[in-house]
């Protein structure tokens, strides 16, 4: 019984909000989607996070009938 109470207490403690987090401003953001299925995007946020990705979409499985 005591272990159930302890586990319940821990579950509540871990589920509690973890502080007051403020939104981080996005400094720059770009995205591009091309007709051939290629794409690219990037962004930079005020906290120094930088993300960049590019690629191509591919058809998986048979092509749908027109």
C-alpha positions as CSV (number, residue, x, y, z in Angstrom):
1,X,0.0,0.0,0.0
2,X,2.8,2.4,0.8
3,X,4.5,1.8,-2.5
4,X,1.2,2.6,-4.3
5,X,1.0,5.9,-2.5
6,X,4.7,6.7,-3.2
7,X,4.2,5.9,-6.9
8,X,1.1,8.0,-7.1
9,X,3.0,10.9,-5.4
10,X,5.9,10.6,-7.9
11,X,3.5,10.5,-10.9
12,X,1.9,13.7,-9.7
13,X,5.3,15.3,-9.1
14,X,6.6,14.5,-12.6
15,X,3.3,15.6,-14.2
16,X,3.5,19.0,-12.7
17,X,4.5,22.0,-14.9
18,X,8.3,22.3,-15.1
19,X,8.6,26.1,-14.5
20,X,7.5,29.2,-16.4
21,X,8.9,28.9,-19.9
22,X,8.6,31.9,-22.1
23,X,8.1,31.6,-25.9
24,X,11.3,31.9,-27.9
25,X,11.2,34.4,-30.8
26,X,11.8,33.1,-34.3
27,X,14.4,35.4,-35.9
28,X,14.2,34.0,-39.4
29,X,12.2,31.4,-41.2
30,X,12.2,30.3,-44.9
31,X,10.5,27.5,-46.7
32,X,10.3,26.4,-50.3
33,X,8.2,23.6,-51.9
34,X,8.8,22.9,-55.6
35,X,6.6,21.2,-58.2
36,X,9.1,18.4,-58.6
37,X,8.6,17.4,-55.0
38,X,11.8,18.9,-53.7
39,X,11.6,21.1,-50.6
40,X,13.8,23.1,-48.2
41,X,13.2,25.0,-45.0
42,X,15.3,26.6,-42.3
43,X,14.7,28.7,-39.2
44,X,16.7,30.4,-36.5
45,X,15.4,31.3,-33.0
46,X,16.6,33.8,-30.5
47,X,18.1,31.2,-28.3
48,X,20.6,30.2,-31.0
49,X,18.8,27.2,-32.3
50,X,19.3,26.7,-36.1
51,X,17.5,24.1,-38.2
52,X,17.9,23.5,-41.9
53,X,16.5,20.7,-44.0
54,X,16.1,19.8,-47.7
55,X,14.9,16.8,-49.5
56,X,12.6,15.2,-52.1
57,X,9.2,13.6,-51.7
58,X,9.0,10.2,-53.2
59,X,6.0,8.2,-54.3
60,X,5.6,5.1,-52.1
61,X,3.7,2.2,-53.6
62,X,1.9,2.3,-56.9
63,X,1.0,5.6,-58.5
64,X,-2.6,6.6,-58.1
65,X,-4.7,6.4,-61.2
66,X,-5.7,9.7,-62.8
